[in-house]
Amino acid sequence: LLYTIKFEEVVIMANSMVLEKISTRQLLILFAGNFLVLILLFIAGAKGPKPTNAMTRITKICNDKYHQFQNSSKPVDDSSCPEVIKSLEEDNPRLNGNNLVFYLVLPTDKYPELEMSPWFQWMITILQLKPKQDYRYQQRNKNPVLTLKGVVFGRHGANDFWRPVHTSDPDTFLTRRVTCTTDLQYNLIDCDDVALFELGSVHYSHYLINIQLPDGRGQHYNKDIPPLQGIDITEIHQNGGFTKVWVAQKTLICPVLLVATILFSRQVGKCANSSPLLITKIIQGLGVVNVIYNLPLEYLSLVADVPGLRVWYDCCTGLFYAATAVLWLLFVGEHRMDLDERNKFSNYWKEITSILVCCCVMFLFDVIERGLQIADPFHSIWATVTGENTARTLLIVSACCASFYFLVLFYLMVRAVVSMSRKRASLGNVG
C-alpha cells in the first residue's frame, strides 16, 4: 500500500494535481486522526441510549352498535364507545363481528401525561392475532388472508380532539397474508405476526388506532381466519435519546465535511493547467453527497410533520454507496499499469451501468414501499402476491448487479496488483 501511495505521488505530480502535496506521513496522520474520531463516535454510540424501543399493548374491544366507525370512520375510544367488551373468550350470540372495533391509545390512555415525542422520528406497529383455542375450528388454509379496516388518529395533548393521520376510503379494506399453524394434539392455534402500519414521523403526542375485522358470514372476508379472543399490537419507535445523540453528531460533523469539501474543491480549481482526474472528480462528488447526507434535517421534524425524511435519507444512503462503489472502481482501475487509455469513464461503462441499475432498482423498491406509505401508512408491498413477487424480483435484480460489480472489482484488483508487481520488477532490472 505504501509503495502504491509513493508511486501515485509521482504520477499525480506529473499531472499537477492537488494530491501531489500529500506525503505518506501526512496520509498516515490523516488516517490516524480519522480512525480516532471514529473510535470516539463508536464509544459515544455504545454508551448512549439504545437505538429503538418497543412495547406490546392489548387492544380494547368496542361493540359499535351505532356503526359510527363503519359508516363515517369516526374515532372510537373510551369516551365514544357505546359498550366495551371485556373479552371474546365466550361465544356471545348477540355480538356481530361487523360491529366489533379494536382500539388502542399510544403510548397509553391510563396515564395521559405520558406522550409520544417528535424525537422518536418514526413508528412501526405489528399486529398479533390471539386465536381462541377452539376444538371446533378446522384449518382449511395455512396462509389465510386477513381482511381489515384500519384508521390512525392523532392529537396534540390529552385535551385535544382526534384527527385522522391519513385520509382513508371508508369502503376500502386492507389485506394481510397470515401464516397460522394448528397443533391437533394439544388443540393450539398460533398465527404469525403481521405488519400493520408505518409512520415516517411522530408528529402527535397521542395516537389512536382503530381496527375492524369484517365478519366472514355470508361473505368471503376472513373465512379462513381462526376465531379470535383479542388482538395485541406491538409498537416500535426510534429512541428519543438515541436521536439526540445522532443529531448532535451530525450537527458537529456536517460543518467539518462542508469545509473539507470546499477546501478540496478550491485546491482542485487552482490546477487550471490540466483537467482533474476521474478519481479527483468522484472524491469531490463523494464529499458533496456526504455533506448532504449529514445535514441534520431531523430538526425539521420537531416543528412540522415531515413523513418523507426516511425516504430522503434512504436516497442519500444510496447515493453515498453508489459514489463509494465508483470510487473503488476508479481507484483500482486507474492503478493498472497495462491500461492504454486513462481518465475516461468509458473504460468502466459496464461496471458503472451495473451500479446505476442496482441503485435505480433499490430506489424503485423504496418508492413502492416507503414512498407510498407517506400517503397511506397501512400500505405494504408484501400484502399481496403481486406485490411480493415484484419486491422479490427487484431485490434479485439488485443482488445480481451487486454481485457482478464485486466480481469485476476483485478481477481489477488482481490485475492491478499483478501489473504493479511487474512494473516494479522491470524498474528493478533497469536499476
ABEGO torsion letter per residue (X at the ends): XAAAAAAAAAAAAAAGBAAAABBAAAAAAAAAAAAAAAAAAAAAAAABBBABBBBBBBBBBBBBAAGAAAAAGBBBBAAABABBBABAABBBAABBAAABBBBBBOABAABAABBBBAAAGBBBBBBBBBBBBBAABBBABABBBBBBBBBBBBBBEAABBBBBABBBBAABBBBBBBBBBBBAAAGBBBBBBBBABBBABBABABBBBBBBBBBABGBABGAABBBBAEBBBBBBBBBAAAAAAAAAAAAAAAAAAAAAAAAAAAAAAABAABBBBAAAAAAAAAAAAAAAAABBAAAAAAABBBAAAAAAAAAAAAAAAAAAAAAAAAAAAAABAABABBGBAAAAAAAAAAAAAAAAAAAAAAAAAAAAAAABAABBAAABAAAAAAAAAAAAAAAAAAAAAAAAAAAAAAAAAAAAAAAAAAAAAAX
